[in-house]
Amino acid sequence: MLPIAMIIGVFFYKQLAILAPLIPYLLFIMLFITYSRILLRDIRLTKFHYILLSIQYGGSILVYLLFFKFNITLAQAAMMCVLAPTAASAPIITGLLGGNISTIAAYSFISNLSIGLLSPLFLALIGDTSAESIAFIPSVLSIFKKVLPVLILPFILALVLEKVSPASHLKVRSAQIVSFYLWAIALTIVISRVTMFISIQSNSSHTLEIVIAGTALIICLLQFWLGRRIGAKFNRTVSGGQGLGQKNTVLAIWLTQTYLNPIASIGPGAYVLWQNLVNSYQLWRKERIIEEEK
């Protein structure tokens, strides 16, 4: 599904880029289905989760300050590759790799929920609001009003549905495959937007685009490695790697294209490819180990 979505997005970007306004609605439905799968009583946050959260937010600030000296767009791209929350599919990959599913499910939940509250602050701090003469606080509030319905409202709606209509809530919980296909559609659209931004750039900016993609690769590998190292200390090696490394890139691309320099979306756009190559390698390696044990 990944190569199909990316190929369609690249080759038909002119036709698909106009569908970008649908992304918030697709994200809303995807998160609603995901949150319906998680029961609050099963969420148990531990020291392990808080360490990962501190890296997600503290690390995003550090990489921005590191690359800001060289190029603002590069810094924005690098920051979004770290700031992006854990992918909703991370528990699935974790399970296939033999990791603890409940641990990563809890982190995926809090990671995605917290980004709705904190991303407006981050985006207002690094976004270019000077051109519109928008003060910091009004800028934060403006972004918050647009982000809140997409990222927080699905969670509230899932809670309400569970209380009001348990039968309907159960049907939504069992429809996780719908979220997967919506993800594929959303990925196709955001890749078309990334392709469009690349196509309208001059040849002189291609070097920056290559650097951004390369930086995304380094950040991707570092996050998987660091997550596994931290997870090993808590007997959660696989959960740590997937928690930090596997990102909700559709959300990251949408936030970047909406509030930052659109060229910076090449970062999380390339991250889509890198993280899936890492996951493919991990699954292949896991399969080989199982075969050898037989």
Buried (B, 14 or more C-beta within 10 A) or exposed (E): EBEEBBEBBBEEBEEBBEBBEEBBEBBBBBBBBBBBBBEEEEBEEEEBBEBBBEBBBEBBBBBBEEBBEEBBBBBBBBBBBBBBBBBBBBBBBBBBBEBBBBBBBBBBBBBBBBBBEBBBBBBBBBBEBEEEEBEEEEBBEBBBEBBEEBBBBBBEBBBEBBEEEEEEBEEBBEEBEEBBEBBBBBBBBBBBBBBBBBEEBEEEBEEBBEBBBEBBBEBBBBBBBBBBEBBEEBEBBBBBBBBBBBBBBBBBBBBBBBBBBBBBBBBBBBBBBBBBEBBEEBEEEBEEEEEEEE
